[in-house]
Amino acid sequence: MTDSTLVQPVSDKKFVPAVLLCFFLGGLGVHRFYLGKIGTGILMLLTLGGLGIWTIIDFVRLIVGSLKDKNGLPLQH
């Protein structure tokens, strides 16, 4: 069996809603709440997305696929 035949688990959260939430409401951490990361969502809400820096980092991480859901699973495309 080759690596291409193995099925990788994927999150039930979708890529497009996460990116849109980050883009439009990222300073409030809404995308973090969507991904199930409540603790960091609250921190983003209190700091306004780390004054925008944390939001930009999360947006880039979402685009490149390195930001995962609370269980560490990649988002659905």
MDAnalysis code that builds the backbone (N, CA, C; Angstrom):
import MDAnalysis as mda
import numpy as np

u = mda.Universe.empty(231, n_residues=77, atom_resindex=np.repeat(np.arange(77), 3), trajectory=True)
u.add_TopologyAttr("name", ["N", "CA", "C"] * 77)
u.add_TopologyAttr("resid", np.arange(1, 78))
u.add_TopologyAttr("resname", ["MET", "THR", "ASP", "SER", "THR", "LEU", "VAL", "GLN", "PRO", "VAL", "SER", "ASP", "LYS", "LYS", "PHE", "VAL", "PRO", "ALA", "VAL", "LEU", "LEU", "CYS", "PHE", "PHE", "LEU", "GLY", "GLY", "LEU", "GLY", "VAL", "HIS", "ARG", "PHE", "TYR", "LEU", "GLY", "LYS", "ILE", "GLY", "THR", "GLY", "ILE", "LEU", "MET", "LEU", "LEU", "THR", "LEU", "GLY", "GLY", "LEU", "GLY", "ILE", "TRP", "THR", "ILE", "ILE", "ASP", "PHE", "VAL", "ARG", "LEU", "ILE", "VAL", "GLY", "SER", "LEU", "LYS", "ASP", "LYS", "ASN", "GLY", "LEU", "PRO", "LEU", "GLN", "HIS"])
u.atoms.positions = np.array([
    [0.845, -1.170, 0.000],
    [0.000, 0.000, 0.000],
    [0.898, 1.242, 0.000],
    [0.612, 2.166, -0.888],
    [1.414, 3.387, -0.976],
    [0.783, 4.493, -0.154],
    [1.530, 5.583, 0.044],
    [1.034, 6.713, 0.820],
    [-0.173, 7.370, 0.166],
    [-0.273, 7.303, -1.155],
    [-1.385, 7.955, -1.842],
    [-2.716, 7.250, -1.601],
    [-2.694, 5.996, -1.146],
    [-3.937, 5.279, -0.893],
    [-4.403, 5.418, 0.554],
    [-3.572, 5.975, 1.418],
    [-3.971, 6.161, 2.805],
    [-4.925, 7.344, 2.913],
    [-5.957, 7.198, 3.724],
    [-6.928, 8.265, 3.913],
    [-6.545, 9.041, 5.170],
    [-6.314, 10.335, 4.996],
    [-5.957, 11.192, 6.122],
    [-7.231, 11.769, 6.729],
    [-7.338, 11.796, 8.064],
    [-8.525, 12.406, 8.673],
    [-8.549, 13.914, 8.410],
    [-9.736, 14.449, 8.206],
    [-9.914, 15.865, 7.903],
    [-10.945, 16.431, 8.877],
    [-10.802, 17.693, 9.201],
    [-11.720, 18.378, 10.096],
    [-13.106, 18.498, 9.477],
    [-14.113, 18.668, 10.320],
    [-15.454, 18.947, 9.809],
    [-15.621, 20.437, 9.500],
    [-14.624, 21.248, 9.845],
    [-14.632, 22.690, 9.553],
    [-14.116, 22.915, 8.140],
    [-14.678, 23.908, 7.473],
    [-14.329, 24.170, 6.077],
    [-13.361, 25.348, 5.948],
    [-12.558, 25.298, 4.895],
    [-11.516, 26.282, 4.630],
    [-12.081, 27.678, 4.326],
    [-13.030, 27.760, 3.398],
    [-13.536, 29.062, 2.944],
    [-14.193, 29.861, 4.073],
    [-15.093, 29.274, 4.879],
    [-15.660, 30.064, 5.977],
    [-14.602, 30.542, 6.971],
    [-13.599, 29.704, 7.241],
    [-12.542, 30.097, 8.170],
    [-11.761, 31.294, 7.633],
    [-11.435, 31.280, 6.348],
    [-10.692, 32.389, 5.737],
    [-11.537, 33.659, 5.736],
    [-12.809, 33.543, 5.382],
    [-13.678, 34.726, 5.358],
    [-13.886, 35.301, 6.756],
    [-14.068, 34.439, 7.741],
    [-14.213, 34.921, 9.110],
    [-12.940, 35.614, 9.588],
    [-11.795, 35.058, 9.241],
    [-10.527, 35.677, 9.622],
    [-10.355, 37.025, 8.944],
    [-10.695, 37.108, 7.669],
    [-10.514, 38.344, 6.915],
    [-11.420, 39.462, 7.437],
    [-12.699, 39.137, 7.660],
    [-13.653, 40.175, 8.037],
    [-13.778, 40.392, 9.544],
    [-13.613, 39.337, 10.343],
    [-13.796, 39.457, 11.789],
    [-12.599, 38.924, 12.576],
    [-11.450, 38.885, 11.942],
    [-10.260, 38.322, 12.566],
    [-9.822, 39.040, 13.826],
    [-10.017, 40.342, 13.874],
    [-9.635, 41.104, 15.066],
    [-10.436, 40.719, 16.282],
    [-11.575, 40.102, 16.080],
    [-12.412, 39.645, 17.190],
    [-12.207, 38.158, 17.477],
    [-11.358, 37.510, 16.696],
    [-11.047, 36.101, 16.912],
    [-12.155, 35.143, 16.526],
    [-13.093, 35.582, 15.709],
    [-14.247, 34.750, 15.350],
    [-13.807, 33.468, 14.646],
    [-12.783, 33.542, 13.822],
    [-12.305, 32.334, 13.135],
    [-11.770, 31.305, 14.127],
    [-11.188, 31.755, 15.217],
    [-10.696, 30.838, 16.249],
    [-11.861, 30.128, 16.934],
    [-12.937, 30.873, 17.225],
    [-14.124, 30.245, 17.793],
    [-14.682, 29.207, 16.819],
    [-14.714, 29.543, 15.530],
    [-15.208, 28.622, 14.501],
    [-14.387, 27.332, 14.484],
    [-13.083, 27.436, 14.661],
    [-12.209, 26.264, 14.637],
    [-12.221, 25.492, 15.957],
    [-12.968, 25.999, 16.937],
    [-13.074, 25.312, 18.223],
    [-12.012, 25.715, 19.221],
    [-11.214, 26.708, 18.899],
    [-10.139, 27.160, 19.778],
    [-10.651, 28.322, 20.630],
    [-11.473, 27.979, 21.628],
    [-12.181, 28.976, 22.428],
    [-11.212, 29.841, 23.237],
    [-10.226, 29.224, 23.853],
    [-9.272, 29.971, 24.690],
    [-8.529, 31.039, 23.916],
    [-7.976, 30.685, 22.782],
    [-7.248, 31.682, 21.989],
    [-8.212, 32.644, 21.307],
    [-9.451, 32.209, 21.083],
    [-10.464, 33.118, 20.554],
    [-10.764, 34.237, 21.544],
    [-10.861, 33.878, 22.810],
    [-11.091, 34.887, 23.851],
    [-9.905, 35.829, 23.947],
    [-8.693, 35.285, 23.887],
    [-7.497, 36.143, 23.930],
    [-7.459, 37.109, 22.753],
    [-7.824, 36.612, 21.573],
    [-7.853, 37.500, 20.405],
    [-8.921, 38.571, 20.568],
    [-10.054, 38.206, 21.136],
    [-11.131, 39.156, 21.360],
    [-10.684, 40.260, 22.316],
    [-9.984, 39.888, 23.376],
    [-9.540, 40.857, 24.383],
    [-8.412, 41.764, 23.888],
    [-7.603, 41.258, 22.955],
    [-6.462, 42.042, 22.470],
    [-6.682, 42.596, 21.067],
    [-7.915, 42.459, 20.576],
    [-8.246, 42.877, 19.206],
    [-7.301, 42.244, 18.182],
    [-7.152, 40.948, 18.328],
    [-6.317, 40.189, 17.392],
    [-4.846, 40.515, 17.530],
    [-4.416, 40.767, 18.774],
    [-3.011, 41.142, 18.973],
    [-2.691, 42.423, 18.229],
    [-3.664, 43.357, 18.301],
    [-3.567, 44.640, 17.583],
    [-3.387, 44.430, 16.077],
    [-3.972, 43.352, 15.583],
    [-3.974, 43.081, 14.148],
    [-2.866, 42.161, 13.679],
    [-1.802, 42.084, 14.442],
    [-0.651, 41.262, 14.027],
    [-1.011, 39.777, 14.050],
    [-1.644, 39.345, 15.136],
    [-2.039, 37.950, 15.283],
    [-3.032, 37.570, 14.181],
    [-3.904, 38.488, 13.836],
    [-4.889, 38.243, 12.779],
    [-4.204, 38.021, 11.433],
    [-3.215, 38.842, 11.126],
    [-2.479, 38.695, 9.861],
    [-1.757, 37.357, 9.823],
    [-1.144, 36.990, 10.932],
    [-0.432, 35.709, 11.004],
    [-1.409, 34.554, 10.805],
    [-2.555, 34.609, 11.472],
    [-3.558, 33.552, 11.301],
    [-4.074, 33.493, 9.868],
    [-4.281, 34.642, 9.248],
    [-4.764, 34.668, 7.867],
    [-3.773, 33.971, 6.939],
    [-2.503, 34.286, 7.090],
    [-1.463, 33.646, 6.268],
    [-1.417, 32.152, 6.559],
    [-1.498, 31.773, 7.837],
    [-1.472, 30.356, 8.197],
    [-2.664, 29.604, 7.617],
    [-3.823, 30.252, 7.577],
    [-4.989, 29.621, 6.959],
    [-4.764, 29.395, 5.467],
    [-4.245, 30.417, 4.787],
    [-4.032, 30.322, 3.341],
    [-3.044, 29.207, 2.997],
    [-1.964, 29.085, 3.767],
    [-0.959, 28.057, 3.465],
    [-1.319, 26.696, 4.052],
    [-2.371, 26.638, 4.879],
    [-2.836, 25.360, 5.400],
    [-2.201, 24.894, 6.684],
    [-1.496, 25.763, 7.389],
    [-0.853, 25.320, 8.624],
    [-1.701, 25.567, 9.872],
    [-2.802, 26.313, 9.761],
    [-3.694, 26.520, 10.905],
    [-4.749, 25.422, 10.877],
    [-4.801, 24.642, 11.928],
    [-5.679, 23.479, 11.981],
    [-6.787, 23.710, 13.011],
    [-7.739, 22.784, 13.095],
    [-8.817, 22.921, 14.073],
    [-8.329, 22.521, 15.456],
    [-9.240, 22.511, 16.437],
    [-8.837, 22.238, 17.817],
    [-8.270, 20.831, 18.015],
    [-8.592, 19.910, 17.117],
    [-8.077, 18.552, 17.203],
    [-6.812, 18.342, 16.381],
    [-6.295, 19.404, 15.785],
    [-5.079, 19.295, 14.981],
    [-5.306, 18.746, 13.590],
    [-6.557, 18.745, 13.137],
    [-6.871, 18.226, 11.810],
    [-6.899, 19.347, 10.781],
    [-6.445, 19.063, 9.574],
    [-6.504, 20.081, 8.508],
    [-7.949, 20.355, 8.095],
    [-8.192, 21.577, 7.614],
    [-9.538, 21.979, 7.213],
    [-9.920, 21.351, 5.880],
    [-11.224, 21.190, 5.670],
    [-11.736, 20.697, 4.386],
    [-11.595, 21.784, 3.341],
    [-11.314, 21.370, 2.090],
    [-11.246, 22.347, 0.994],
    [-12.447, 22.253, 0.129],
])
